[in-house]
Amino acid sequence: MSFNLNSGDSIPLIGFGTWQLQGTELIRNTLDFALAAGYRLIDTAAIYRNEEDIGKALKELLPKYNLTRKDIFITTKLSPLEDNADNAYSALEQSLKRLDCEYVDLYLIHHPGVLGKKNTVEFNSKLRDGKWQQLVKAKKNGLTKNIGVSNYNVRHLEELLKNDHGVKPSVNQVQWHPKSHPDELLNLCKQSGVLLQAWGSLGGTGHGDLLLDDPEVKKISEKLGKTPAQVLLKWALQQNLGIIPKASSKNHIEDNMNLDFSIPEEDMNTLNNMKQTSDIWERLSVI
Ligand SMILES: NC(=O)c1ccc[n+]([C@@H]2O[C@H](COP(=O)([O-])OP(=O)(O)OC[C@H]3O[C@@H](n4cnc5c(N)ncnc54)[C@H](OP(=O)(O)O)[C@@H]3O)[C@@H](O)[C@H]2O)c1
């Protein structure tokens, strides 16, 4: 399953998340399972500190699956700690070096502010604009096929769409699951041709049990004969959103790719109407 981005490129709707996957052997083994299961999108970031191991693993594994670089979609992200817009271009050059690639398929501004710093809204707005100009230049120079953003709320995205320096964002990657889905953001993405790509579909690394053990999710999963993870991922996929679940075991990696079923409307409604408990949107609103 794929989606046509506003740039004309195609992106797989199911990808493999790699946050907190670290170490040469673990990366090699999980990517081996992922490629065997059919994943063709790999989501990483400078701050995950695994780009180098991903680059090494792909060099070894692509030939094993008769694949070449162009069969794989690689996303990486500008560090959310970056507080100088002028560094954005060279940060991508460094990511490319670590990934041992000539280009990435998608480069994202990881965060609308600077993680851990309480800058003013005006400062952050200027910084975002400066970073975007660098990304536009990087796309023009072929370092990345597509550019986009992450963790942008409606205000951040509207601001960028009004002043996009000639290139619209292709993707907005945000926390998105039945307990975290501000629908006005999805409407804005759809109206503007921006793909909403969900992170944390299972509730997030380290606290996945919040959603995977939810009684309503479990009830639907039992009714459909699918796992809670499959229900949560299909909920997003059925709405034509991108998903990038992270998993470290072969079983989970395969499970998360096996989404060839549909969720009946009444169960979609139950999931859509779950209480919104994530506080991320409130935190993003002051950035
Ligand atoms: N842009 C951003 O700011 C941002 C933020 C967070 C994440 N991301 C990206 O999005 C990806 C996904 O988000 P995430 O890693 O936070 O969390 P997630 O995909 O929602 O959840 C991952 C957790 O769920 C478990 N899991 C995976 N498949 C499962 C299954 N079939 N059954 C039961 N448990 C399962 C994993 O355990 P095991 O590892 O033990 O399998 C892991 O603990 C990240 O890896 C990263 O690439 C982006």
The ligand as an ORCA input file, in Angstrom:
! r2SCAN-3c Opt
* xyz 0 1
  N       8.649     12.120     15.054
  C       8.675     11.880     16.342
  O       8.787     12.776     17.186
  C       8.591     10.468     16.811
  C       8.371     10.179     18.171
  C       8.298      8.854     18.554
  C       8.420      7.850     17.603
  N       8.662      8.150     16.290
  C       8.836      7.093     15.271
  O       7.669      6.263     15.313
  C       8.063      4.924     15.576
  C       6.979      4.222     16.358
  O       6.683      4.864     17.591
  P       7.142      4.286     18.982
  O       8.413      3.541     18.782
  O       7.117      5.366     19.966
  O       6.032      3.321     19.448
  P       4.979      2.250     18.909
  O       5.314      1.778     17.556
  O       3.624      2.820     19.174
  O       5.168      1.098     19.979
  C       6.318      0.356     20.097
  C       6.152     -0.585     21.284
  O       5.136     -1.536     21.002
  C       5.664     -2.866     21.116
  N       5.076     -3.665     20.033
  C       5.370     -3.546     18.710
  N       4.616     -4.413     18.003
  C       3.854     -5.082     18.893
  C       2.886     -6.112     18.771
  N       2.558     -6.598     17.579
  N       2.291     -6.590     19.914
  C       2.632     -6.075     21.115
  N       3.544     -5.105     21.299
  C       4.145     -4.607     20.194
  C       7.154     -2.724     20.969
  O       7.764     -3.757     21.685
  P       8.972     -4.662     21.108
  O      10.033     -3.721     20.651
  O       9.349     -5.481     22.268
  O       8.436     -5.482     19.959
  C       7.412     -1.357     21.576
  O       7.526     -1.438     22.990
  C       9.399      5.091     16.320
  O      10.158      3.912     16.355
  C      10.030      6.195     15.512
  O      10.575      5.695     14.305
  C       8.731      9.445     15.886
*
